[in-house]
Amino acid sequence: MEELYAIMEDLLEAEYNQQSLLRIMSVAEAAYNEEQQAEAKYVANSVKYYLEALQRELEGVTGRLDSYLTKRGKNER
């Protein structure tokens, strides 16, 4: 049961990162004009970083969940 709680905590962290990404994207939308291209480029790089981090987190969480469910399924047989 502790493993399920740990997985849930990781999923909540991933959700938080998604919300952060949405905020960054909102800033990018507002800042994208010729006068502020440097800021838009910075924001785009930030979005890329968050997407890569989020992808790694989600891959780890889904891998853990899959392993847990596989072990649990074998034990129940």
Buried (B, 14 or more C-beta within 10 A) or exposed (E): EEEEEEBEEBBEEBEEBEEBBEEBBEBBEEBBEEEEEEBBEBBBEBBEEBBEBBEEBBEEBBEBBEEBEEEEEEEEE
